[in-house]
Amino acid sequence: MAFRQEFGQDESTSVMEMTVHPMEEHIQLNVGPRATFLVDGETGLVFKIGSGGRVRYEKCIGQVSGVTGRELYRWLWW
């Protein structure tokens, strides 16, 4: 339902599936097959994880309390 509200009724939900993986100090968000994000447990900042598994600190999306599904979707290709 949240996906439909963000992207409209015509978008396919099969392209986006978010799974949450709690870690010891952080949370990892897998968004579809294209991107993984790290939510820093201390600051709540969201960072994109590169294809090699390294956290891309230069690609900070913002604080988790203010990040929307649309913003995560846009970052899939950046």
C-alpha positions in Angstrom: 0.0 0.0 0.0 2.8 2.5 0.9 4.5 1.8 -2.4 1.3 2.5 -4.3 0.8 5.8 -2.4 4.4 6.9 -3.3 4.5 5.8 -6.9 0.9 5.5 -8.1 -1.4 2.7 -8.9 0.2 2.0 -12.3 3.6 1.0 -10.9 4.5 -2.6 -10.5 5.2 -3.7 -7.0 7.3 -6.5 -8.2 10.2 -4.1 -8.9 10.5 -3.0 -5.3 10.7 -5.1 -2.2 12.4 -3.9 0.9 13.7 -6.2 3.5 15.2 -5.3 6.9 18.2 -7.1 8.3 18.9 -6.0 11.9 22.6 -6.1 12.7 24.4 -5.7 16.1 24.7 -1.9 15.9 23.1 -1.0 12.5 20.2 -1.9 10.3 20.6 -3.0 6.7 17.9 -2.3 4.2 17.8 -4.3 0.9 15.7 -2.5 -1.7 14.8 -4.8 -4.5 17.7 -6.4 -6.3 19.5 -3.1 -7.0 20.5 -1.4 -3.8 21.4 -1.9 -0.1 21.4 0.8 2.5 22.9 1.0 6.0 21.1 2.8 8.8 23.7 3.8 11.3 22.4 2.8 14.8 23.9 5.7 16.6 23.1 8.6 14.3 20.2 7.3 12.2 21.9 8.4 9.0 21.2 6.3 5.9 24.1 5.5 3.6 24.2 3.6 0.4 26.3 0.4 0.3 28.2 -0.1 -2.9 28.2 -3.3 -5.0 31.5 -4.3 -3.4 29.9 -4.2 0.1 31.5 -1.0 1.2 29.5 1.7 2.9 29.5 4.8 0.6 29.7 7.6 3.2 29.7 10.2 0.4 26.2 8.9 -0.5 24.3 9.9 2.7 20.6 10.1 2.0 19.7 11.7 5.2 18.4 10.9 8.6 16.1 7.8 8.7 13.2 9.8 10.3 13.0 12.0 7.2 13.8 9.5 4.4 10.8 8.5 2.2 10.4 5.5 0.0 10.6 7.7 -3.1 14.0 9.0 -2.0 15.3 5.4 -1.6 13.9 4.5 -5.0 15.8 7.5 -6.6 19.0 6.4 -5.0 18.9 3.0 -6.5 20.8 4.2 -9.6 23.1 6.8 -7.9 
